[in-house]
Each structure stands twice: as C-alpha cells, then as structure tokens.
Amino acid sequence: MAPSLTQVSSNKHFEGTLTKYKFKSSALGDLDAAFNVFLPANAASAKVPVLVYLAGLTCTEDNGAQKGSFMKDAAQEGIALVFPDTSPRGANVPGEDDSWDFGSGAGFYVNATHPAWSKHYNMRAHVAQELPAVIEAAGIPIDWSRQSIFGHSMGGHGALTLYLQSFLPPAAGPGPNERQYRSASAFSPICNPTIAPWGTKAFSGYLEGGIEEARNVYDATQLISRVKENVHILIDYGTADNFLFQLNPDNFLKAAREAGHDDVQVRVRSQEGYDHSYYFISTFASDHIHFHANFLKA
Amino acid sequence: MAPSLTQVSSNKHFEGTLTKYKFKSSALGDLDAAFNVFLPANAASAKVPVLVYLAGLTCTEDNGAQKGSFMKDAAQEGIALVFPDTSPRGANVPGEDDSWDFGSGAGFYVNATHPAWSKHYNMRAHVAQELPAVIEAAGIPIDWSRQSIFGHSMGGHGALTLYLQSFLPPAAGPGPNERQYRSASAFSPICNPTIAPWGTKAFSGYLEGGIEEARNVYDATQLISRVKENVHILIDYGTADNFLFQLNPDNFLKAAREAGHDDVQVRVRSQEGYDHSYYFISTFASDHIHFHANFLKA
C-alpha cells in the first residue's frame, strides 16, 4: 500500500498550484521525505506531463521552486514540475552532518551499497521509482508516461545519469525503468564525477566498491559512451563557474561525439561570464522548459 | 565625501549583472549597510532608469533579488533595480531582536524620532536620499531622474508612502525630494498602517509621537487623500492572503477615489486565490516591471 501524503503548504503560482507534501519514504528507510509539486492550471481537466528537477549540494526541495524561475514557462506549456529533496534527512548515520558535500544535502542520486549508508541513502530509487509511484497513488493528475528530468550541479549529474541509465538497465538496484525519461537537461552538471573531488568523495563513502563501482552506473561521461540510441540532452554551463574543475563538460561532450551523438542529440552550451548560482539557472530556465516541452508534448 | 562601496559579490544574470555592495551608512548611524543592484546589459553604453524594490518584514536585500523574478523583464526593458535591506543591522538597541516584526528586519521605512532608535533606524533617509547619492557618487550608470519604486507588504507600505510623500514635502526629516518617483507599485502593501497591528507596533516604538505622529507622514491611506496631482499607482493583493487584515487595500482605494484619483491613476487589483508569498509576487512581477517602464521610459 502506498504511503499517504501529508500536505505541508500550498501556494497559488502562475494560475497553478505549488504544493509541498511529506510522506514516510520506504526507499529512504522509513524517514519522512518532502517534495514540492507544481501543477499548472490545465491539470484541473486532464493529466499533464512532468519534469523532475534535481537540486544540487546543500539544497532542499525548495531551492529550485523558489529561485529557479521555472514555473512561468511550465505553466504556459502545461507541464507539472516535481522537486525532490537532495538526501534523506535525520538518518543519524555517523558523519552525516560533518561536511556540506557529503551526507545530508548531498545524496548524489545513488543507491548506497556501503552498509553504513544503504538503509537510508537511496535517492536513486526515491527519485526514479518511489516518488512517481507515491504521487500516482495519491491521485495527483500527472501522466508519468510523459516524464523528463533536469537538474543543477549534483542534480545535473543526477538528471544525466538517471536518464542514461534508462537506456541501460538493469543496474544498481531500484532505478529508472527502460526509457522512463523522454529528455534530460542540466545546468552546470558534474559530468564526470569519478574524476571530480565531489564525486569521488561521495562514491567512496556511499558505495562499498567505491569509485570502481560508480564507473558503470553513476558517471554520465562513462554512460553516454555505451548508449547507442538517439538521446535528447541539453547542458548549459558558465565560463565564470568557480566549480568548473568539478564539472568537466568537455569530457562528456567528447564521449558523446565519439559515441556518435551529434549536436541535435547532445547540445552543450558554454555561457560566457555566468557562474554556478541560481542567477545563472534562472537566466536559462525558459530555454530548458521549452526544450523538454518539445518531447513531453510530442 | 561619499562613502566608498565595497563589492561583496557579483553574478551575471539575464545578460546584465547583479552586484551586492556594502558601505558605511551615515543615515543608519555609521553601520554597514548592504544592497543589491541589477544593471541591465544596456547600462554599458548609457545611464539607465531605475526601479527601487523595498522588501517586507524579516527580509534582507536578497529576497527580492533571489525570489522576485523581476530581472528578466527589467533586462528586456533596460531598467536597473536597486534592492535595499529592510533595517539597520547590528545597532544593538535593546529589544531590537526580540520580535520578527519590530527592530532588525523591520525598519518600516521611517526616520525614527524616539531617542532609543533615532540614531540608526532611518530607513526613509537611507532609501530616498542616501542610496541614490552613494550609488551616483560611485559612478554606477543609473539616471536617478528616472526613478520609480515598488515593494512588498511592509515594503509596499514603504513604496506607497515614499512616493506619496514626494508630492507633499517637507516632512519628517530627510526623505524624498519633490516628484522623486515617477510611479509606485506594491504587492500586498500595508495600506493603512495606523490601524494595523504591524504598523501601530512599529510607529509606537520608532516614533516619539507614536501613531499620531505617523498619521500625516507614514500612512498611505492618509497621504493619498491629500495628494491632488495625477498619480501612477498599481497595487496587487491576493484574496487568500492570511495577512489581509494587516493590509486594508479597500481603505486605500476608497480614499483614493474620494480624492479624485480614478482607475487610471490608482489601480488596485484583487487576485483570486493568491497569498502573501513570493510565489504570488513572482506571478505578477512582469506586470509591475512593465507598468513602471511606461513611466520610466516615457
């Protein structure tokens, strides 16, 4: 039986409604998990397609909803948005709150295999399987057969890897179904985390097999090499991003081209002078919503 | 000599730049004051008009910049935005941090006359006189002869009263010059603060003469009755606003009509189902920017 949702708050927004819910998450070891969902006005008459936004390190389900500037265009396009949290909360694993880039707020969209973390730190299963099932069971009018995914930084890594995993199942326990997502996009994503400080720290902690275990499942640059089907990917990053050394978009682009994915399938845009902040994200938010609308409404 | 500005941060945003500065504010008793300024791309070639945004209770110079969704349209219109803080910080007046609706984060855009507060709590002088002078002296390319003002809640009160005061100088010490602002708008403003709990608490604390002293200077509903010139005012409020009892937009509208200001001069819009949050503000942000652009670019 699906867990029941408790409504935390609700705000009218661009003629639609942004609602925050919480529920007891089995994917996260029976901890309370919160998420925001934006339903455009047209959801009153029919199920709408959905775009899932994965936030970055230190964020919650609120950052994208409050600062992303996604809803104006989503409302116009008639697309729902789902904003998950970025990690379990209150798991009380030793070391969970010792650093801002590991543990709380830093789930990295993996299913943990290290025994210390594997009960709770399963954001991959939470995002790809649990949230769609729970939201569907609650009768919220979303058509999950029309689903795409995007994100920022760690969440950009999450969006790219969940999308690419959906071409290459099964792997690493509960995750996306085959072709679960129609398209993926990312702002400043961690494209090659097995060689980036944030990624290697996360994988070394959450995965029993460490970086080696991550290579085939959680590294977008590795994954794109193995996907032969047509893909729909848009990436934006800023040239003034202080974290560019963590992101490696060039590695991803090179691997994509070598695997035969052209500029229509994988578009990587370098944005002059922009940084890693939500001021960058909101500048290009409209482009990303309309990119996904092409596929969600096809 | 004008105080020098220290740059705290800078982010490229919609092809323009959002920069946070701080400086030693004499209006606020030599405390450090921070503000954000957004310059659209066209400010590189000529001075641009400016819209000042006053935030509400508990906010800082960041809330409007991060959550208001003002910059996309301001960039398109070629208008600068200035985001002041909502009070002095660190004045160490006894009681300053005892409640969320008085003291820190709650300056109410007055010049305090009570001796305990009058050294520091002069947000009226800070916004209307000091910030334009300091920004001008720093060579930031803003044309202050083309200036309008808007705000939210307490900041809506600030925008309306500073605008209306500019038709009725002199009063209450350093404040707006004659016709300093071309237009004013507000989201969920405290329209009649001398009869609202937030307003009476603030005035009783900051002003030696209390509510009586506030009536002729700091109450928009009182002020609009005395202004005979043509005005340009837009107000939006939500019918689901839990703080509607603090706002009294109907009183303001009635006083405006009785003073002969028609629907072109004073437009008050009731927005069905919206609340007091930035989700409401951002929904109508675009309307407000374009409203002011009519006058700033005339």
Contacts between the chains, C-beta under 8 A, distances in Angstrom:
chain1	res1	chain2	res2	distance
A	11	B	275	5.8
A	11	B	277	5.3
A	11	B	279	4.0
A	11	B	280	7.3
A	12	B	238	7.3
A	12	B	240	6.8
A	12	B	273	4.5
A	12	B	274	4.9
A	12	B	275	6.7
A	12	B	279	7.1
A	12	B	280	7.1
A	12	B	283	7.6
A	13	B	279	4.1
A	13	B	280	7.5
A	13	B	282	7.4
A	13	B	283	5.8
A	14	B	283	5.1
A	15	B	283	7.7
A	18	B	279	5.9
A	66	B	66	7.3
A	66	B	67	5.3
A	66	B	278	6.8
A	67	B	66	5.3
A	67	B	67	6.3
A	69	B	69	5.4
A	69	B	72	7.2
A	69	B	282	7.5
A	71	B	282	7.7
A	72	B	69	7.2
A	72	B	282	7.7
A	72	B	283	8.0
A	72	B	286	7.9
A	238	B	12	7.3
A	240	B	12	6.8
A	273	B	12	4.6
A	274	B	12	4.9
A	275	B	11	5.8
A	275	B	12	6.7
A	277	B	11	5.3
A	278	B	66	6.8
A	279	B	11	4.1
A	279	B	12	7.1
A	279	B	13	4.1
A	279	B	18	5.9
A	280	B	11	7.3
A	280	B	12	7.1
A	280	B	13	7.6
A	282	B	13	7.4
A	282	B	14	8.0
A	282	B	69	7.5
A	282	B	71	7.7
A	282	B	72	7.7
A	283	B	12	7.7
A	283	B	13	5.8
A	283	B	14	5.1
A	283	B	15	7.7
A	283	B	72	8.0
A	286	B	72	7.9
